[in-house]
């Protein structure tokens, strides 16, 4: 069966439905966004540790030490929260993958004895 390419007409999908379908596809078929969330949180924690070392050991001329300390604590806590969300998301994704019991590959064609 062959089909020809459609010559006239336009898509019935709006831009928002295309974006919703893309997001659903990315989230539903991959757990990589969850790993990115984990690494963003870990990066914020690393940034907070780096800022605290800079504030304590390198720069002794910081005039607003309390504001620098509060900013470092906020960045560190936000990093811990985001990193925790990533870990929980990865765990739930693992459980969901085990529950679905989908095959690890996509089967494009099933061959029967009549095909040979």
Buried (B, 14 or more C-beta within 10 A) or exposed (E): EEEEEEEEEEEEEEEEEEEEEEEEEEEEEEBEBBBEBBEBBBEBBEBBBEBBEEBBEEEEEEEEEEEBBEBBEEBBEBBBEBBEBBBEBBEEBEEEEEEEEEEEEEEEEEEEEEEE
